[in-house]
Each structure stands twice: as structure tokens, then as C-alpha cells.
Amino acid sequence: FLSKSGDCEDFSIAKYYALRALGFRNEELRIVVLKDRIRGIGHAVVAVYDGDGDIMILDNLSNVVLSHTLYQHYIPQYSVNETARWLHVAPGAKLAAD
């Protein structure tokens, strides 16, 4: 990966573990798999909970770290860290098991 590059999942995993090595706690980090409405494809990013109530997004498509509120074209599908996983469902949405 480091010598030949990779896709968004590879970058997200590498960033996640680099942040862990720098001292970020597992609870502060998530790898988020989402739908990019502009490009119409799946994508992965790292979400960092900053302690002030905001969630910062590390995206391999940009060198800029921005608040999740500025990514209106990203629709989170699910997220994971080392100990948990989350399914992102819109309020009132019906699941297949309903």
C-alpha cells in the first residue's frame, strides 16, 4: 500500500492506526463507509471526534480536514472502530427486518 498506493479503504485504515499510534483513543475514531451523492459511488473516510462536540473528517480526496457538517454530499452507511460498529439509518427509516 505505502509503495504503490491504494484506495479509500486502505487510506482510511492507515490513517486510523496512525492516529491510534499518536495517542488518539479508540472511542474518538471511526472508519465511516458512505455514499458519495456527487460521484454516485461508495467511499470511506476517518471520523475524529474532537472533544468539542464536532466530528472532523479525514478524506483521502483532500488534504484539508473539515467538520462533518460541511460534507452534505456524503451519506454515512455504517462505521466501525476496534470494538464496535454502527449502522447509520435515517430517522423513521424502515429496515428490511421491520
Number of C-alpha atoms within 10 A of each C-alpha: 9 8 5 5 9 10 11 18 17 16 20 23 17 15 18 24 14 12 17 14 10 9 9 16 12 16 12 15 23 24 23 25 23 19 18 17 12 9 10 10 9 15 22 26 25 28 23 24 18 13 8 6 7 14 18 18 23 23 19 18 10 9 8 10 12 15 16 15 11 10 11 10 13 20 18 20 17 17 20 15 17 11 7 10 13 13 12 14 13 10 6 6 8 9 7 5 4 5
